Amino acid sequence: MAGSKKGRKKPTGKEVAVVVVSVIMVVSILLPSFSQIFASQPTTSSAPTSFDGAASKYRPEVDSAKEAVDRDGGDKAAQLKLAQAYYQWGIYAESYAGNDDEQSEAKELLDQARQAFGAYLNLEGSLESDEARNAAVDRALCDYYAGDTAACIESLKSVADETNYAPAWANLGMMYQNQGSTQDAMDAYQHGIDADPDGAAGVKSYCEQMLSSLKGSAASESGGAEALSQKLDTTQPSS
């Protein structure tokens, strides 16, 4: 992907480590985002450490999944594996890309992932299952990793509004926060808390921490907690 990226800065060292939660409630560490992203992501075990290393790890997984899809185009599990393999390869490739050719290849991998997630979701037919919702979140994140944060936000908002899926709200909050849209971020984090009241999705605690941090920063900038409270009260719609 040549040239500057739209709406996203190259990940810093802090952005490289990110806690994620999969649909099977596994906590793992992922590569290149800014804080914590909740979705199905690669784990740190034998994680690639270079552009070529990413290809060596994920090309066999892509090839194997492709063969399964070619044998049976209606195999939802195989289609999802293909999407996830492209996705994981793409985000590592994007992170380690060192020249225009590598950046272009990473973008193509992410586009393949987006298409494969779309094919899986078409086979699934709805977003009723957490697995499908997770795939929809991952598809949205393909846009973020490819450099289009605005498209990612639009897709995440659509998933969150339709399903009230807590990880979608958490990701949406982080995207807004990354853009400096503090109030939108706080609203999304609150939705994430409300959507995961017992913490079963692993989202509530994170959203609470981020919401508290944002409120603390806003209070400091506005002259203290009391001033912030008064300001927020005046912005609330009357009953």
N, C-alpha and C positions, 0 to 999 in steps of 0.2 A: 504494500500500500504506500505509494509514493506521496511525498508532500506532507503537509501538516494534517493532523487528524481533526475531525469535526467534533467539537464538544468534549474531547477527552485528552488529557495529558498523558504522556508516557509514564508508566507506573514507576513510582519511587521505591526505595527499599522498604518503606513502611507498607506500601501498597501491595507488595509481593506476597505477604502472608495474610491469608484471609480465612476466617472460620466459616465453614459452610455446613448446612444441614441437608441431608438427602431425605427422600421419602421414606427410607427405612431408618430414619433417626440416627444416622451415623455422622459423627462430627469429624471433619477432616480439614486439612489445610490446602488451600488452593493458591495458585499463582496470581495473575496480575490484576488485582482490584484494590480499592482504596481502603477498605476497612473490613467489613464482614458481608459476605453475600450468601444468601440461603438458596440453595438449589442443588441439583445433583452434579457433583464436581469430582475431579480426580483427587486421589489421596496423595500423601507425601511419600508413600513407600515406593522406592525406585523411581521417583519423579525425574523427568528429563532435566538436564542441566545445560542444554544447548539446543540450537535449532535442529541440527542433525540428529541429536539424541531424541528429540520429539518425534522425528520421522521414523527412526528405528523402533521406537516403542509403539507408536499408534498406527503406522502403515499396515502391519500384519493384522491388527484388529479391524481396520477398515476393510481390508481385502477379504477377511473371513466373513464379516457381516454382509458385505456385498454379495458373496457367493450364496449366502443363505437367503437374501432378498431375491436374488435372481432365480433361485429354485422355487420360491413361493412368495410372490409379491404381496400376499395378504398376511404374511407372518408379522404380526405387530411387534413381537419381542425382537425379532431380527432387525426390523426397521428402526426400533428404538436404539438397539445396540449400535447400528450404523451411525445414527445421529449423534449419539454420545461419543463415539470414537472420533468422528470428524470434529466435534466440538472441543474435546480435550486436546486433540492434536492442534487445532486452530489457535486456541488461546495460549498454549505453550509456544507455538511457532511465532505468534504475534509478539509475545514477550521477548523472544530471543532474536527476532529478525534484525539483521545488521545492515542490510542494503535494500535497494528498491525491489529487486527480484524476490528476495525472501519476504518482504512485506506484502508484495502482490500475491505470493503463494499463500501466505497466512490468511489474507482476505478471501481468497478463493476457497480455502478450507472452511472458513467460517460461513461462507455462502452455501457451501455444500451441507454444512451442519444445519443451517436454517431451513434449507429445502427438505432435508431428511426429517427434521422435527415436524415440519409441516405435513409430510407424507404420513408420518406416524399418527399425528393428530387427526388427519382425515380418516385413517383406518379406525381410530378410536371412536370418532364420531361425537364426542362430547368431552367436557372437562369435569365430569363427575368424580373421577378417581384422582387421588393425590398424585399418582404416577403421571397422568395426563396433565394435571395442573403444573407439575414440576417440569414436564417437557415444554409447556407453554412459557414458563419462566425462563428456561434455558434458551429457548428460541429467541426471546426478547433480548437476553444477554448477548447473543451473537452480534446484535447491532452495536451494543456497547463496546465489545472487544474489537469490532471492526471500525470503531471510531465515531459512531453516530448515536450519541447519547439521547438526542431528541426522539429518534425513532424508538429507542429502547424504552424511554419513559412512556411514550404513547402506547406501546404494546403492553408494558407492565400495568399501566393504569386500566387498560381494557380487561386484562386477566383479573386484576384485583377487584374491579367493580363487578365483574360477572360472577366471580367465585368466592369473594371474600377470603381468599387463600392467604394465610398469614405471611408465608415467605414472599409472596408477591408484594405485599405491603412493605415488608422490611426492605426488599430491594428497591422499591419505588422511593422509600424514604432516603436511602443512600444516594440514589441518583439525584434527587432534588438537593440533598445536602451538598453533593459534589458540585452542583451548579450554583450554590449559594442561595437557593430558594428556601430560606429557613422555615417560614411558616408552612409551606407545602410539605417540607420534610417532617415537621412536627406533627402535622395532620396525618401523614402516612404512617408514622411510627405509632401514633395513638390508635389508628385502625389496626395495625399489627398486634398491638396489645389486646385490643378488644376481640380480635379474631382468634387469639390463642390464650383464652382466659386462664386455663390451667397449666400453661407452659408445655403442653404435650408436643407441640411442633418445634420446641426449642427456640422460639422466636420472642416470646414475651419478655424474657429477661434482657435480651439484647436491645429490644426496642425501648424498654424502660430506661436502660442506661443511656442510650443515645438521646432520648427525649429529655431526660434530666440534664444532660450535658448541654443540649441546645438551649434549654430554658435558662440554665445558669449563665451561659454566654450572653443570651438576650437580656437577662436581668442586669448583668454587669454593664452592658452597653447602654441600657436605658435608664440607669441611675439607681439600680437596686430592685429587689424582689417586689417591694410595695409599688414602686412606679410601674414595673412591668405588669403587675396584677391589675392596676388601674387602667393601663393602656389596653390590656386584653379585654377587660370588662367593657370598655367603650366600643370595642370592635365586634362584640357578640350581638347577634340579631335579637331584637326585643321579642318577648314572648307574647 
